[in-house]
Amino acid sequence: MLKVKDLAVKFYNQEDKVWLETVHKVSFDLERGKVLGIVGESGSGKSVTSFSIMRLHDSKNTQIDGEINLDSIDLLNLNDTEIRKYRGNKIAMIFQEPMTSLNPVFTCGEQVKEAIMLHQKVDKRTAKENTIALFKEVQLPRPEHIFDSYPHQLSGGQKQRVMIAMALSCNPELLIADEPTTALDVTVQKTILQLLLRLKNERNMAMIFISHDLGLMSEIADKLLVMYKGDIVEQGTAQQLFENPQHPYTKGLLACRPSPKRLLKKLPTVADFLNEDKDIGLQHLLAKNAFTQEEVNQRRTKLYNQEAILKVEDLCTWYPIKKGLFAKTVDFVKAVDHVSFEVFPGETLGLVGESGCGKTTLGRTILRLAEPTSGQLIFDGNDITHISRKELRHLRRDIQIIFQDPYSSLNPKITVGQSIMEPLIVHGIYANDTERKAVVIQLLEKVNLSAEHFNRYPHEFSGGQRQRIVIARALALKPKFIICDESVSALDVSVQAQVLNLLRDLQEEFGLTYIFISHDLSVVKHISDRMIIMNKGKIEEQGFPEEIYERPKADYTKKLIEAIPGNI
């Protein structure tokens, strides 16, 4: 059905006045009804390849060579008017970030209805009926209500379903899904994958599924292509690539994903495999990094023979639901509902659960960024539940937070060096800016960046580098306690491994205590000494990671474990 032959994509660099080739003579085939998985890190060329099939690149600054044949029609030879007949009708695409792909000023229903009217030439009433039918098909709750809802009123999983409905609205023969489940809860991710496979089978569509996660790919793809720096370095079935990977890059991608079946001191990275002169065995590397049970027991004895640094006692954070002319409180959203636990110095406590379970609100309440309704917070022997603003500012030196999205938590108008220096200025630490700059450069080097990065702006960095900058800023005040709120959820698996290793190294060096918040149970299990499973504001269960994974007590925990893709 689809034949791509010697595809090469070049972009014009306006600054250097040169053409840069980002995809190098890539060739592959796809049969009707099959799923082709393209896997690789950011910058590997997988999205550029899919955009070329859709002809979505800017024609002035892009040069595409080779052939892209869909049912024997070369898409590269079509003009702008002709390609529009294929785009949407024959080929559709689900983009990576549904929030930026949906127009915030139109309702979700109107956006899908518009696509139907444009391509199928039907009236408004029929288009609305077709839209609601599509919303039912992608299993959106209350489809009539969703039709009149704006994107910001829906959850991430619901927005992704709207995007799938829009992509399916014109019955495409080929569906391209570009990272459609990145940053979604594992349970939502599993549901989206099952939905895509069901729709693919029912409609006999071909599908190209793009991801950086090989474990995820094993659940959906018939055939896999591994891309690295614009080249296909390996291809085959998911089983072939899992059981006998040939290229060092493929081995690295397989190894760096945290697995709930392993307990490692340090995650392998892609660089471990690419930098080796000789072929390195995956099992050898994993065995070398594995904790012994004796080491685990020694660490636990050391940790839990101390006084707790944080005690959370019967904590509630409720938000009132107001109705009527006089805004009378009729009920409460119980984001955190009678939660109690302790955290010990030098420990990493993992907090895991789906979006909306209350884990982020709990983290914000501990920091007093959200006000508790009732209960007690005792940090370092002091009750911080109702302390004054002045005392809170002093507390901020000891408790820091690493936010989920590093880009939105950095000021785009100031350099990263100024961002890291800012808390030092606010708290009056060091005599002058010269001393502060020297400390900031040390911090940048500590997180594997360099002095030359001081004067650059956030947009000049990759996602992984921005996350390192935010970690450096959190370390600036030499805190005792850091809350990591979904700090690796949107990163490539290889970059995620580097950041997780960095967090563990910094913990050992500075004696840090972490609360690590995530929806990904395998990541939390890897980095945590103990785990808490949260659901609907309450603690479902807590304990040591291997006990929870091997012998879960709560049905909710079992559901989270079952949703982990491609356990390896």
Phi, psi and omega in degrees: 000312179240128176232117177252124184232124176050044180288123176231132182237127178239143176242142181274123178271108185296325184292311184265356180057044179225157174269130180247125180272121182254340174232128189248101172042062180271136178227137174196162178238157175217129179268156177298136178082001182252162178244123175257123178262130174246118187238145180167168180283172173302134180090001181280343178106004185289318178289323177300320178298314182291323177295328178293321178297320179279350184057049183260358180285153175294116187294334182290322187249012181232139177236118181245124178243161181106201180228140171231099184259119173250112185050048176072005175260122179281109184295335182287343180268356182277145175278178186300322180291318182292321183292332179296331178291332179272321183288116184101312179282301183269321181236131177231161184223138171255119185275165188296315187246101185297330183293323180273347179272339179263141180283120186292344184263358177243149176291158181299319181297317181298325182290320178287320179301320180299317180297320180294315181295325182293317187264331187256354177054049178247167181281172185298319182296313180296319180298321179292318178299318179295323179295314180295323177297321178294319178298324176293320182296324179270013171061042173280135178290145178045066185304325179295322178291318179297325179305321183265007181267149175270156183308321183292346181271358183250157175285170180302317180294322179292319177298320180295325178293323176298318178297321178295317178300318179296318180295328183272353190300334182247025177051060182292154175272336179230126178245125176255121180249107184263101181049052188287350183239007180299133178072006174274153173306149181299326180289319177294319178302315180297319179297317180296318179298313180298320179297314180298318179294320180295315180294322178298316180291317182295324185259357182054043179276156164267152183219136169253120183246120185252132180201163173260000189250108180294326178299317177296318181300327182298340183276340192232331191269139172280323181222145183239139169246131175256120181253140179215119180051044174085001179242151169275113184265341180198146175212156180161187177287161179302320181297318179298315183290327179286317186278329184215065180293138184259318186275140179305325180295318178297317178299320179295317178298321179292322187282330190277350177283122178302133178247133178294349181271354183235151176236100188247145174291323186215136178281137172296152176240165178303323181299328179302327183271320183287333184271353182282133176290322180253161180294128182255134181281134181299312182296325178296316181294319180294318180296322181294328183265359186282144172285141168273159180297327179296319178296320178297314181296319179297317180297317181294321178299316180295316184293314193265009170261020180247167171282139180297140176277332178226130174238120177253119187238113174050046186281134174232136170231103183247145177243128183288142172258116185252142178219162174087173184299323183261016177049053179284137179287119182255340180193182178228145166271114185268079184296318173232124192231097177054063182256134178223134173191172177233153174233137185253151182304132179083002183268154166248114177260118180274135179240112188234147179168169180285168174302135180090002182279346178107001186292319179291319177300321178299314178299316180293326179291320177300322179281352185064029169278340170236139184275131178290145176280319178201174180099185185227143173238116180243114181245124178054039177085356182247138176284115183252012186297322185229032182288160185286170178300320180296317178292326178297319180299320178293322179298326182302336178292329184267331180240121180239167179226141171251115187280165184297314184251103184295331183293316182282345179263002173249139179286117183292345185271348180239156182291161181293329177298317178294323179298318181286327181286333187306311179297330177293322178291314182303319183268004176065035181268133183076156190286322184207176184291334178296314178295318181296319180298320179299319179293319180298318178297321176299318180295318178300317179292327179297328180259025174066032168247185184228171182300327182293343179283348185305317186265014178266160181262158184307324184292347181273003183244157173283170180301317180294321179292320178298322179296323178294323179297317180294324177295317178300319179296320179295329181279345189305322184270008182053058183287163173269334194222130178232133174261119180260104186262101180050044191282354178231009191293329184257011183268152170305150182301325181289319178291322177302316179299318180297317181292319178297318177297320179298314180301320180291319178298317180294324178298316179294320184288319187253000181065037184285152171247134182240144155252119185251111184262130178199159172266354186262104186297326181291323177293315181296319180297322181296316191265346191265148170275321173225161181230146171239129176260122180249146177207126178053043175083353183243161175274120178282312175197161177214154182164192178286145187305315184292329179291316181294319182289318185276329182225063181295140181265319185274143177299325180298318179296318179300321179295320178296318181293317180296334184276351180294121185284140170048056178306121182232000000 
